[in-house]
Amino acid sequence: MQKKPTYKLSTFVTEEFVKIVISGEVTRDDVKIITDEIYKIVKLTNSKKLLCDIREVKGRFGYTDMYFFATNVPSAFFNIQTALVDLPENENLQSFRQYVAKHTGIPVKWCTDPDEAISWLREDIVS
């Protein structure tokens, strides 16, 4: 019997990007499932820009989990400019996230301000 997800994905499509809001509780096992779901949405919409809002996710993963995820992300995400919006109290994780993203080649920016994320998405980082 399959476990009922404790998280929710809400999708909003604009002319410029896809916005996905993740809310609820996310477990380590959910991360791969969520990543696959996000990729399907981005592929379906043919978007090269993604705003992922995780401010409503309960809890955060540690540095090891984040590193493992970033080094195992599907190669398709290397062509998707992604802005991630998180809560200010998680800002201490941002520099590590940016470091890992830079060294894995993933075009991602972490922000606490949605307007900053949108401004960055309006730049053409990925050709």
C-alpha positions, -999 to 999 in steps of 0.1 A, spaced: 0 0 0 14 34 -10 19 60 17 -2 92 12 20 122 6 24 147 35 33 175 11 14 194 -17 26 209 -49 7 239 -63 16 250 -98 12 284 -115 22 290 -151 31 324 -164 44 336 -197 79 340 -182 82 310 -158 66 282 -139 60 287 -102 57 257 -79 48 261 -43 57 232 -21 40 230 13 37 205 41 61 179 54 88 166 30 108 135 39 140 123 24 121 97 4 98 124 -9 126 145 -24 132 123 -55 94 120 -61 90 158 -58 120 163 -81 105 140 -107 71 157 -104 86 191 -108 106 180 -139 74 166 -154 56 199 -149 85 219 -164 88 196 -193 50 197 -199 50 235 -199 82 236 -220 96 262 -196 133 269 -191 126 290 -160 113 278 -126 104 296 -94 102 271 -66 87 285 -33 96 263 -3 86 287 24 57 265 34 78 233 38 80 222 74 117 216 84 148 216 64 175 190 55 211 192 67 242 199 46 249 163 38 214 157 24 215 189 4 249 180 -11 238 145 -20 206 158 -36 225 185 -57 251 160 -69 224 136 -80 199 160 -96 187 149 -130 208 164 -158 177 180 -173 179 206 -145 212 219 -158 192 236 -185 165 251 -163 171 284 -146 157 279 -111 150 304 -84 143 290 -49 125 312 -24 130 302 13 124 318 47 148 343 61 155 321 91 170 295 67 194 321 52 223 303 69 219 274 44 219 298 14 257 302 10 262 264 12 234 259 -14 249 285 -37 284 269 -33 271 235 -42 250 247 -71 280 267 -85 303 236 -84 277 212 -98 268 236 -127 231 239 -117 218 274 -126 200 282 -93 196 311 -70 183 311 -35 164 341 -23 142 351 6 124 377 -14 101 365 -42 106 398 -61 143 392 -62 138 357 -75 115 369 -102 140 397 -112 168 370 -115 145 348 -136 140 376 -160 177 376 -167 188 350 -193 213 329 -174 207 297 -194 208 298 -231 
